[in-house]
Amino acid sequence: MEIRLPYGHSTVSAEVPDRYGVDVIELPDPPAAADPTAEVARALAGPLGNFTWSGHEGGSVAIAVNDKTRPVPHEHLLPPLIDRLTDLGIPDGAVTFYIAVGGHPPMTREEHPAILPPEILNRFRVVSHDSEASENLVFLGETSRGTPVWANRGYVEADLKIVVGTIEPHQFVGFSGGVKSAAIGLAGLATINANHTLMAHPDSQIGTYATNPARQDVEEVGRLMGIDLALNAVLDQQRQIVQALAGDPVAVMEAGAPLARKYRQIAVEQDYRLVVCSPGGHPKDINVYQSQKAVASAARIVRPGGTIILTAACSEGSGSRHYEQWVSDKHSRAEVVEAYHREGFRIGPHKAFQIARDTERARLLVFSDMSHELTRRLLLDPADDFQPAVSSALKDLAAGERIAVLPHASSTIPYLNTEAMR
């Protein structure tokens, strides 16, 4: 049997002999919206919760959009939103787009066309956030969990603050969507660091919302920032819009999270000695920083002593200079775990810790476009090619044994049927 997984802008494949079983861990895609732009316009016309369009005429508008590491269909989401703002009499000069990079490097102007349609770039001011540019941040107080809230000054000072994104599973915040793209994406590094320390809490789990402390801390950050409107989409695995939601950010999450869970949470009957996974192709495998999320999903169903094969292009390498610098003097993933617990949370190094934690009981092979030298420097084991990696791992299995394949691991919530999911 041939297994095929997304890889960058293409796919990779390998043959699995018939003496092994193959379980593709993925739910069937729900029907995509027949007219995605009309679906977005519908959501904006009937906003959820307490948000109303009246009262926002004539003021300044700030719109937070995701950076190049998130596959967001802006070509469908943004035109109806701009039409709505135009109907309110808001001039183009009063609207600014803020690229929510979070702790990632700011995007250059040359990169903006990768995420925003030409009609947006030609009409509006576009600013890339920088979480370390203190002169552009404003302090808004602390959350109940002690997170200091530093946020992009220009965004916070706008009269109408909008966030645009998607709702899908997130490995420790539970779900993306709602205020998150702005509350983390336009926050200062101190805010991101403090919030992300909550990933170690046992209740900070993929696919949870109300009981998730990391997610609820994000909600508090969003309230302190004063975010008015979330425009979100739930996508299928082909990144087509299934449903759009707009309105008060909490109301959007309360309606959207159950949808994302319904389409992405899948029970499996056993664990596996071999799990083959892909983040889902570009941009989810643009670097190791993003691809790590696939390892987290695979780790949920791999058997102790088993093997995870990650296939991820990682065209931009590690994706974090802080990550690379921190692991440069480490010699093993066990050393990473020990150092991380000793030193405490820091953005960037937390990715090295997550990989090390998720593979404490399993072997991890990485097939990517990265050089073997860089892969090893990141304390990962490189695979020369995809087929040989699969064939080698299969030698450890008995005839008739089954393997798991996760084609879109970063946005899939696999769980053993014995687990209680909240």
BALO-185743 format. One record per residue (C-alpha): residue in three letters; x, y, z. Coordinates in nm, 2 decimals. Layout:
atom res:Ala, u:X, v:Y, w:Z
...
***
This chain:
atom res:Met, u:0.00, v:0.00, w:0.00
atom res:Glu, u:0.12, v:0.35, w:-0.08
atom res:Ile, u:0.11, v:0.61, w:0.20
atom res:Arg, u:0.12, v:0.98, w:0.09
atom res:Leu, u:0.16, v:1.28, w:0.31
atom res:Pro, u:0.18, v:1.66, w:0.25
atom res:Tyr, u:0.53, v:1.79, w:0.23
atom res:Gly, u:0.60, v:2.16, w:0.18
atom res:His, u:0.41, v:2.26, w:-0.14
atom res:Ser, u:0.40, v:1.90, w:-0.26
atom res:Thr, u:0.37, v:1.54, w:-0.11
atom res:Val, u:0.60, v:1.25, w:-0.03
atom res:Ser, u:0.51, v:0.88, w:-0.05
atom res:Ala, u:0.63, v:0.54, w:0.05
atom res:Glu, u:0.53, v:0.18, w:-0.01
atom res:Val, u:0.42, v:-0.03, w:0.29
atom res:Pro, u:0.42, v:-0.40, w:0.22
atom res:Asp, u:0.08, v:-0.58, w:0.24
atom res:Arg, u:0.19, v:-0.78, w:0.55
atom res:Tyr, u:0.14, v:-0.46, w:0.76
atom res:Gly, u:-0.19, v:-0.28, w:0.82
atom res:Val, u:-0.22, v:0.10, w:0.77
atom res:Asp, u:-0.46, v:0.32, w:0.97
atom res:Val, u:-0.50, v:0.67, w:0.83
atom res:Ile, u:-0.59, v:0.88, w:1.14
atom res:Glu, u:-0.82, v:1.14, w:1.00
atom res:Leu, u:-1.19, v:1.22, w:0.99
atom res:Pro, u:-1.36, v:1.28, w:0.65
atom res:Asp, u:-1.38, v:1.65, w:0.56
atom res:Pro, u:-1.71, v:1.82, w:0.61
atom res:Pro, u:-1.86, v:1.99, w:0.31
atom res:Ala, u:-1.69, v:2.32, w:0.23
atom res:Ala, u:-1.90, v:2.63, w:0.18
atom res:Ala, u:-2.02, v:2.66, w:-0.18
atom res:Asp, u:-1.94, v:3.03, w:-0.18
atom res:Pro, u:-1.68, v:3.11, w:0.09
atom res:Thr, u:-1.69, v:3.48, w:0.04
atom res:Ala, u:-2.07, v:3.49, w:0.08
atom res:Glu, u:-2.03, v:3.27, w:0.39
atom res:Val, u:-1.80, v:3.53, w:0.54
atom res:Ala, u:-2.04, v:3.81, w:0.45
atom res:Arg, u:-2.33, v:3.61, w:0.61
atom res:Ala, u:-2.13, v:3.58, w:0.94
atom res:Leu, u:-2.05, v:3.95, w:0.94
atom res:Ala, u:-2.41, v:4.05, w:0.88
atom res:Gly, u:-2.52, v:3.86, w:1.19
atom res:Pro, u:-2.25, v:3.89, w:1.45
atom res:Leu, u:-2.25, v:3.66, w:1.76
atom res:Gly, u:-2.27, v:3.78, w:2.12
atom res:Asn, u:-2.30, v:4.14, w:2.21
atom res:Phe, u:-2.11, v:4.29, w:1.92
atom res:Thr, u:-2.30, v:4.54, w:1.70
atom res:Trp, u:-2.17, v:4.75, w:1.41
atom res:Ser, u:-2.35, v:5.06, w:1.52
atom res:Gly, u:-2.13, v:5.31, w:1.71
atom res:His, u:-1.82, v:5.23, w:1.52
atom res:Glu, u:-1.87, v:5.47, w:1.23
atom res:Gly, u:-1.59, v:5.71, w:1.15
atom res:Gly, u:-1.33, v:5.58, w:1.40
atom res:Ser, u:-0.99, v:5.42, w:1.34
atom res:Val, u:-0.97, v:5.05, w:1.28
atom res:Ala, u:-0.69, v:4.80, w:1.36
atom res:Ile, u:-0.71, v:4.45, w:1.20
atom res:Ala, u:-0.48, v:4.17, w:1.33
atom res:Val, u:-0.39, v:3.91, w:1.07
atom res:Asn, u:-0.18, v:3.60, w:1.11
atom res:Asp, u:0.17, v:3.57, w:0.97
atom res:Lys, u:0.32, v:3.34, w:0.71
atom res:Thr, u:0.32, v:3.04, w:0.94
atom res:Arg, u:-0.06, v:3.02, w:0.95
atom res:Pro, u:-0.27, v:2.91, w:0.65
atom res:Val, u:-0.55, v:3.17, w:0.66
atom res:Pro, u:-0.78, v:3.23, w:0.36
atom res:His, u:-0.75, v:3.60, w:0.37
atom res:Glu, u:-0.87, v:3.63, w:0.01
atom res:His, u:-1.22, v:3.52, w:0.13
atom res:Leu, u:-1.22, v:3.67, w:0.48
atom res:Leu, u:-1.10, v:4.02, w:0.42
atom res:Pro, u:-1.30, v:4.15, w:0.12
atom res:Pro, u:-1.64, v:4.12, w:0.30
atom res:Leu, u:-1.49, v:4.28, w:0.61
atom res:Ile, u:-1.35, v:4.57, w:0.41
atom res:Asp, u:-1.70, v:4.61, w:0.25
atom res:Arg, u:-1.86, v:4.62, w:0.59
atom res:Leu, u:-1.61, v:4.89, w:0.71
atom res:Thr, u:-1.67, v:5.09, w:0.39
atom res:Asp, u:-2.04, v:5.08, w:0.45
atom res:Leu, u:-1.98, v:5.23, w:0.79
atom res:Gly, u:-1.81, v:5.53, w:0.62
atom res:Ile, u:-1.46, v:5.44, w:0.74
atom res:Pro, u:-1.20, v:5.57, w:0.50
atom res:Asp, u:-0.91, v:5.35, w:0.39
atom res:Gly, u:-0.66, v:5.58, w:0.57
atom res:Ala, u:-0.82, v:5.50, w:0.90
atom res:Val, u:-0.76, v:5.13, w:0.86
atom res:Thr, u:-0.43, v:4.96, w:0.96
atom res:Phe, u:-0.35, v:4.59, w:0.93
atom res:Tyr, u:-0.12, v:4.45, w:1.19
atom res:Ile, u:0.07, v:4.12, w:1.11
atom res:Ala, u:0.05, v:3.92, w:1.43
atom res:Val, u:0.39, v:3.74, w:1.44
atom res:Gly, u:0.39, v:3.67, w:1.82
atom res:Gly, u:0.74, v:3.57, w:1.91
atom res:His, u:0.84, v:3.50, w:1.54
atom res:Pro, u:1.06, v:3.75, w:1.35
atom res:Pro, u:0.88, v:4.04, w:1.20
atom res:Met, u:0.78, v:3.99, w:0.84
atom res:Thr, u:0.95, v:4.21, w:0.58
atom res:Arg, u:0.75, v:4.42, w:0.32
atom res:Glu, u:0.87, v:4.18, w:0.05
atom res:Glu, u:0.70, v:3.90, w:0.24
atom res:His, u:0.36, v:4.07, w:0.28
atom res:Pro, u:0.22, v:3.94, w:-0.06
atom res:Ala, u:0.26, v:3.59, w:0.08
atom res:Ile, u:-0.03, v:3.65, w:0.32
atom res:Leu, u:-0.23, v:3.95, w:0.20
atom res:Pro, u:-0.41, v:4.00, w:-0.13
atom res:Pro, u:-0.28, v:4.28, w:-0.36
atom res:Glu, u:-0.60, v:4.48, w:-0.32
atom res:Ile, u:-0.53, v:4.50, w:0.06
atom res:Leu, u:-0.16, v:4.59, w:0.02
atom res:Asn, u:-0.24, v:4.86, w:-0.24
atom res:Arg, u:-0.52, v:5.02, w:-0.03
atom res:Phe, u:-0.41, v:5.00, w:0.34
atom res:Arg, u:-0.13, v:5.06, w:0.57
atom res:Val, u:0.03, v:4.73, w:0.68
atom res:Val, u:0.26, v:4.69, w:0.99
atom res:Ser, u:0.44, v:4.39, w:1.11
atom res:His, u:0.45, v:4.35, w:1.49
atom res:Asp, u:0.78, v:4.31, w:1.67
atom res:Ser, u:0.74, v:4.15, w:2.02
atom res:Glu, u:1.09, v:4.29, w:2.13
atom res:Ala, u:1.04, v:4.65, w:2.01
atom res:Ser, u:0.96, v:4.79, w:2.36
atom res:Glu, u:0.90, v:5.14, w:2.22
atom res:Asn, u:0.60, v:5.02, w:2.03
atom res:Leu, u:0.44, v:4.84, w:2.33
atom res:Val, u:0.20, v:4.96, w:2.60
atom res:Phe, u:0.15, v:4.80, w:2.94
atom res:Leu, u:-0.21, v:4.72, w:3.02
atom res:Gly, u:-0.19, v:4.54, w:3.36
atom res:Glu, u:-0.18, v:4.18, w:3.46
atom res:Thr, u:-0.41, v:3.88, w:3.42
atom res:Ser, u:-0.54, v:3.69, w:3.72
atom res:Arg, u:-0.27, v:3.44, w:3.66
atom res:Gly, u:0.00, v:3.71, w:3.68
atom res:Thr, u:0.07, v:3.75, w:3.31
atom res:Pro, u:0.20, v:4.10, w:3.24
atom res:Val, u:0.02, v:4.23, w:2.94
atom res:Trp, u:0.23, v:4.43, w:2.70
atom res:Ala, u:0.06, v:4.49, w:2.36
atom res:Asn, u:0.12, v:4.67, w:2.03
atom res:Arg, u:0.05, v:5.03, w:2.10
atom res:Gly, u:-0.10, v:5.12, w:1.76
atom res:Tyr, u:-0.34, v:4.83, w:1.77
atom res:Val, u:-0.46, v:4.90, w:2.13
atom res:Glu, u:-0.51, v:5.27, w:2.06
atom res:Ala, u:-0.75, v:5.21, w:1.76
atom res:Asp, u:-1.12, v:5.27, w:1.81
atom res:Leu, u:-1.23, v:4.94, w:1.66
atom res:Lys, u:-1.00, v:4.64, w:1.72
atom res:Ile, u:-1.06, v:4.33, w:1.50
atom res:Val, u:-0.88, v:4.00, w:1.49
atom res:Val, u:-0.90, v:3.76, w:1.19
atom res:Gly, u:-0.80, v:3.40, w:1.19
atom res:Thr, u:-0.90, v:3.03, w:1.20
atom res:Ile, u:-1.02, v:2.80, w:1.48
atom res:Glu, u:-0.83, v:2.47, w:1.49
atom res:Pro, u:-0.67, v:2.25, w:1.75
atom res:His, u:-0.37, v:2.39, w:1.94
atom res:Gln, u:-0.14, v:2.17, w:2.14
atom res:Phe, u:-0.16, v:2.35, w:2.47
atom res:Val, u:-0.40, v:2.65, w:2.43
atom res:Gly, u:-0.66, v:2.41, w:2.32
atom res:Phe, u:-0.78, v:2.59, w:2.01
atom res:Ser, u:-0.66, v:2.88, w:1.80
atom res:Gly, u:-0.91, v:3.15, w:1.72
atom res:Gly, u:-1.10, v:3.42, w:1.90
atom res:Val, u:-0.86, v:3.68, w:2.05
atom res:Lys, u:-0.55, v:3.46, w:2.03
atom res:Ser, u:-0.41, v:3.60, w:1.71
atom res:Ala, u:-0.40, v:3.94, w:1.86
atom res:Ala, u:-0.36, v:3.86, w:2.23
atom res:Ile, u:-0.05, v:3.65, w:2.16
atom res:Gly, u:0.04, v:3.76, w:1.81
atom res:Leu, u:0.05, v:4.13, w:1.90
atom res:Ala, u:0.19, v:4.09, w:2.25
atom res:Gly, u:0.53, v:4.17, w:2.39
atom res:Leu, u:0.77, v:3.89, w:2.45
atom res:Ala, u:0.72, v:3.91, w:2.83
atom res:Thr, u:0.35, v:3.85, w:2.78
atom res:Ile, u:0.41, v:3.55, w:2.55
atom res:Asn, u:0.66, v:3.40, w:2.78
atom res:Ala, u:0.44, v:3.43, w:3.09
atom res:Asn, u:0.14, v:3.29, w:2.91
atom res:His, u:0.33, v:3.00, w:2.76
atom res:Thr, u:0.46, v:2.89, w:3.10
atom res:Leu, u:0.11, v:2.76, w:3.15
atom res:Met, u:0.17, v:2.49, w:2.89
atom res:Ala, u:0.31, v:2.28, w:3.17
atom res:His, u:-0.02, v:2.28, w:3.35
atom res:Pro, u:-0.19, v:1.94, w:3.32
atom res:Asp, u:-0.52, v:2.11, w:3.21
atom res:Ser, u:-0.35, v:2.29, w:2.92
atom res:Gln, u:-0.45, v:2.03, w:2.67
atom res:Ile, u:-0.53, v:2.02, w:2.30
atom res:Gly, u:-0.90, v:2.04, w:2.22
atom res:Thr, u:-1.01, v:2.20, w:2.55
atom res:Tyr, u:-1.14, v:2.56, w:2.60
atom res:Ala, u:-1.33, v:2.64, w:2.92
atom res:Thr, u:-1.11, v:2.43, w:3.15
atom res:Asn, u:-0.78, v:2.52, w:2.98
atom res:Pro, u:-0.57, v:2.77, w:3.20
atom res:Ala, u:-0.34, v:2.88, w:2.91
atom res:Arg, u:-0.65, v:2.95, w:2.69
atom res:Gln, u:-0.84, v:3.14, w:2.96
atom res:Asp, u:-0.53, v:3.35, w:3.03
atom res:Val, u:-0.53, v:3.44, w:2.66
atom res:Glu, u:-0.89, v:3.54, w:2.70
atom res:Glu, u:-0.79, v:3.78, w:2.98
atom res:Val, u:-0.52, v:3.93, w:2.77
atom res:Gly, u:-0.77, v:3.99, w:2.50
atom res:Arg, u:-1.01, v:4.16, w:2.74
atom res:Leu, u:-0.73, v:4.39, w:2.86
atom res:Met, u:-0.64, v:4.47, w:2.50
atom res:Gly, u:-1.01, v:4.56, w:2.44
atom res:Ile, u:-1.06, v:4.34, w:2.13
atom res:Asp, u:-1.40, v:4.41, w:1.99
atom res:Leu, u:-1.46, v:4.16, w:1.70
atom res:Ala, u:-1.33, v:3.82, w:1.59
atom res:Leu, u:-1.37, v:3.71, w:1.24
atom res:Asn, u:-1.28, v:3.34, w:1.23
atom res:Ala, u:-1.32, v:3.04, w:0.99
atom res:Val, u:-1.33, v:2.67, w:1.05
atom res:Leu, u:-1.15, v:2.50, w:0.76
atom res:Asp, u:-1.13, v:2.16, w:0.62
atom res:Gln, u:-0.80, v:1.98, w:0.56
atom res:Gln, u:-0.78, v:2.13, w:0.21
atom res:Arg, u:-0.80, v:2.48, w:0.38
atom res:Gln, u:-1.14, v:2.56, w:0.24
atom res:Ile, u:-1.39, v:2.75, w:0.46
atom res:Val, u:-1.65, v:2.52, w:0.61
atom res:Gln, u:-1.81, v:2.78, w:0.83
atom res:Ala, u:-1.74, v:3.15, w:0.91
atom res:Leu, u:-1.81, v:3.30, w:1.25
atom res:Ala, u:-1.80, v:3.67, w:1.35
atom res:Gly, u:-1.88, v:3.87, w:1.66
atom res:Asp, u:-1.78, v:3.90, w:2.02
atom res:Pro, u:-1.46, v:3.69, w:2.05
atom res:Val, u:-1.58, v:3.48, w:2.34
atom res:Ala, u:-1.91, v:3.40, w:2.16
atom res:Val, u:-1.72, v:3.31, w:1.85
atom res:Met, u:-1.50, v:3.06, w:2.04
atom res:Glu, u:-1.80, v:2.91, w:2.23
atom res:Ala, u:-1.96, v:2.84, w:1.89
atom res:Gly, u:-1.65, v:2.76, w:1.69
atom res:Ala, u:-1.45, v:2.54, w:1.93
atom res:Pro, u:-1.71, v:2.26, w:1.93
atom res:Leu, u:-1.72, v:2.26, w:1.55
atom res:Ala, u:-1.34, v:2.23, w:1.53
atom res:Arg, u:-1.34, v:1.95, w:1.79
atom res:Lys, u:-1.62, v:1.77, w:1.59
atom res:Tyr, u:-1.42, v:1.79, w:1.27
atom res:Arg, u:-1.07, v:1.72, w:1.41
atom res:Gln, u:-1.10, v:1.49, w:1.72
atom res:Ile, u:-1.08, v:1.12, w:1.64
atom res:Ala, u:-1.06, v:0.81, w:1.86
atom res:Val, u:-0.82, v:0.53, w:1.79
atom res:Glu, u:-0.85, v:0.18, w:1.93
atom res:Gln, u:-0.48, v:0.11, w:2.00
atom res:Asp, u:-0.14, v:0.27, w:2.03
atom res:Tyr, u:0.12, v:0.20, w:1.76
atom res:Arg, u:0.48, v:0.11, w:1.74
atom res:Leu, u:0.52, v:0.32, w:1.42
atom res:Val, u:0.35, v:0.66, w:1.37
atom res:Val, u:0.42, v:0.84, w:1.04
atom res:Cys, u:0.31, v:1.21, w:1.05
atom res:Ser, u:0.31, v:1.54, w:0.86
atom res:Pro, u:0.22, v:1.88, w:1.00
atom res:Gly, u:0.00, v:1.92, w:0.69
atom res:Gly, u:0.23, v:2.08, w:0.43
atom res:His, u:0.32, v:2.45, w:0.38
atom res:Pro, u:0.31, v:2.67, w:0.58
atom res:Lys, u:0.25, v:2.43, w:0.88
atom res:Asp, u:0.59, v:2.27, w:0.80
atom res:Ile, u:0.77, v:2.59, w:0.72
atom res:Asn, u:1.01, v:2.53, w:1.00
atom res:Val, u:1.08, v:2.31, w:1.30
atom res:Tyr, u:0.91, v:2.56, w:1.53
atom res:Gln, u:0.58, v:2.49, w:1.36
atom res:Ser, u:0.64, v:2.13, w:1.27
atom res:Gln, u:0.68, v:2.03, w:1.64
atom res:Lys, u:0.30, v:2.04, w:1.67
atom res:Ala, u:0.28, v:1.73, w:1.46
atom res:Val, u:0.51, v:1.54, w:1.69
atom res:Ala, u:0.29, v:1.64, w:1.98
atom res:Ser, u:-0.01, v:1.48, w:1.81
atom res:Ala, u:0.18, v:1.16, w:1.71
atom res:Ala, u:0.31, v:1.12, w:2.07
atom res:Arg, u:-0.04, v:1.08, w:2.19
atom res:Ile, u:-0.08, v:0.74, w:2.02
atom res:Val, u:0.28, v:0.61, w:1.99
atom res:Arg, u:0.36, v:0.30, w:2.20
atom res:Pro, u:0.65, v:0.33, w:2.45
atom res:Gly, u:0.97, v:0.23, w:2.27
atom res:Gly, u:0.81, v:0.30, w:1.93
atom res:Thr, u:0.91, v:0.52, w:1.64
atom res:Ile, u:0.77, v:0.85, w:1.51
atom res:Ile, u:0.87, v:0.96, w:1.16
atom res:Leu, u:0.81, v:1.33, w:1.10
atom res:Thr, u:0.80, v:1.44, w:0.73
atom res:Ala, u:0.83, v:1.82, w:0.72
atom res:Ala, u:1.00, v:2.03, w:0.46
atom res:Cys, u:1.13, v:2.30, w:0.71
atom res:Ser, u:1.24, v:2.52, w:0.43
atom res:Glu, u:1.32, v:2.80, w:0.69
atom res:Gly, u:1.52, v:2.57, w:0.92
atom res:Ser, u:1.45, v:2.59, w:1.29
atom res:Gly, u:1.23, v:2.91, w:1.27
atom res:Ser, u:1.38, v:3.05, w:1.59
atom res:Arg, u:1.73, v:3.18, w:1.66
atom res:His, u:1.65, v:3.16, w:2.04
atom res:Tyr, u:1.58, v:2.79, w:1.99
atom res:Glu, u:1.90, v:2.73, w:1.79
atom res:Gln, u:2.12, v:2.93, w:2.04
atom res:Trp, u:1.98, v:2.75, w:2.34
atom res:Val, u:2.03, v:2.39, w:2.21
atom res:Ser, u:2.38, v:2.47, w:2.08
atom res:Asp, u:2.55, v:2.35, w:2.40
atom res:Lys, u:2.31, v:2.06, w:2.47
atom res:His, u:2.41, v:1.71, w:2.37
atom res:Ser, u:2.09, v:1.51, w:2.42
atom res:Arg, u:1.71, v:1.55, w:2.45
atom res:Ala, u:1.74, v:1.43, w:2.81
atom res:Glu, u:1.98, v:1.72, w:2.88
atom res:Val, u:1.72, v:1.95, w:2.72
atom res:Val, u:1.45, v:1.84, w:2.96
atom res:Glu, u:1.68, v:1.88, w:3.26
atom res:Ala, u:1.80, v:2.22, w:3.16
atom res:Tyr, u:1.45, v:2.35, w:3.08
atom res:His, u:1.32, v:2.25, w:3.42
atom res:Arg, u:1.62, v:2.41, w:3.59
atom res:Glu, u:1.61, v:2.74, w:3.39
atom res:Gly, u:1.23, v:2.78, w:3.35
atom res:Phe, u:1.03, v:2.88, w:3.04
atom res:Arg, u:1.17, v:3.09, w:2.76
atom res:Ile, u:1.02, v:3.14, w:2.41
atom res:Gly, u:1.21, v:2.94, w:2.16
atom res:Pro, u:1.37, v:2.69, w:2.40
atom res:His, u:1.02, v:2.57, w:2.48
atom res:Lys, u:1.01, v:2.41, w:2.14
atom res:Ala, u:1.32, v:2.20, w:2.21
atom res:Phe, u:1.16, v:2.10, w:2.54
atom res:Gln, u:0.83, v:2.00, w:2.38
atom res:Ile, u:1.00, v:1.78, w:2.13
atom res:Ala, u:1.22, v:1.63, w:2.40
atom res:Arg, u:0.92, v:1.57, w:2.63
atom res:Asp, u:0.71, v:1.42, w:2.36
atom res:Thr, u:0.98, v:1.18, w:2.25
atom res:Glu, u:1.11, v:1.07, w:2.59
atom res:Arg, u:0.96, v:0.72, w:2.53
atom res:Ala, u:0.98, v:0.70, w:2.15
atom res:Arg, u:1.24, v:0.74, w:1.87
atom res:Leu, u:1.20, v:1.04, w:1.64
atom res:Leu, u:1.32, v:1.04, w:1.28
atom res:Val, u:1.29, v:1.36, w:1.08
atom res:Phe, u:1.28, v:1.37, w:0.70
atom res:Ser, u:1.32, v:1.73, w:0.58
atom res:Asp, u:1.50, v:1.97, w:0.35
atom res:Met, u:1.73, v:2.08, w:0.63
atom res:Ser, u:2.09, v:1.98, w:0.62
atom res:His, u:2.18, v:1.68, w:0.83
atom res:Glu, u:2.42, v:1.91, w:1.02
atom res:Leu, u:2.14, v:2.15, w:1.12
atom res:Thr, u:1.91, v:1.87, w:1.20
atom res:Arg, u:2.16, v:1.71, w:1.44
atom res:Arg, u:2.24, v:2.05, w:1.59
atom res:Leu, u:1.87, v:2.07, w:1.68
atom res:Leu, u:1.92, v:1.73, w:1.85
atom res:Leu, u:1.70, v:1.55, w:1.59
atom res:Asp, u:1.78, v:1.24, w:1.40
atom res:Pro, u:1.78, v:1.30, w:1.02
atom res:Ala, u:1.65, v:1.05, w:0.77
atom res:Asp, u:1.82, v:1.04, w:0.43
atom res:Asp, u:1.50, v:0.98, w:0.25
atom res:Phe, u:1.13, v:0.90, w:0.33
atom res:Gln, u:1.10, v:0.55, w:0.19
atom res:Pro, u:1.42, v:0.41, w:0.35
atom res:Ala, u:1.31, v:0.57, w:0.69
atom res:Val, u:0.97, v:0.39, w:0.67
atom res:Ser, u:1.12, v:0.06, w:0.55
atom res:Ser, u:1.38, v:0.06, w:0.83
atom res:Ala, u:1.12, v:0.13, w:1.10
atom res:Leu, u:0.89, v:-0.14, w:0.96
atom res:Lys, u:1.16, v:-0.40, w:1.04
atom res:Asp, u:1.08, v:-0.36, w:1.41
atom res:Leu, u:0.72, v:-0.47, w:1.35
atom res:Ala, u:0.57, v:-0.81, w:1.33
atom res:Ala, u:0.37, v:-0.93, w:1.02
atom res:Gly, u:0.01, v:-0.81, w:1.06
atom res:Glu, u:0.10, v:-0.53, w:1.29
atom res:Arg, u:-0.06, v:-0.19, w:1.20
atom res:Ile, u:0.10, v:0.15, w:1.16
atom res:Ala, u:-0.06, v:0.49, w:1.20
atom res:Val, u:-0.05, v:0.77, w:0.94
atom res:Leu, u:-0.13, v:1.13, w:1.04
atom res:Pro, u:-0.14, v:1.33, w:0.72
atom res:His, u:-0.25, v:1.65, w:0.90
atom res:Ala, u:-0.12, v:1.59, w:1.25
atom res:Ser, u:-0.09, v:1.95, w:1.36
atom res:Ser, u:-0.47, v:2.00, w:1.32
atom res:Thr, u:-0.58, v:1.65, w:1.43
atom res:Ile, u:-0.67, v:1.55, w:1.79
atom res:Pro, u:-0.61, v:1.17, w:1.81
atom res:Tyr, u:-0.68, v:1.00, w:2.14
atom res:Leu, u:-0.70, v:0.65, w:2.26
atom res:Asn, u:-1.05, v:0.53, w:2.32
atom res:Thr, u:-0.97, v:0.48, w:2.69
atom res:Glu, u:-0.90, v:0.85, w:2.74
atom res:Ala, u:-1.17, v:1.09, w:2.87
atom res:Met, u:-1.17, v:1.40, w:2.64
atom res:Arg, u:-1.32, v:1.72, w:2.78
***
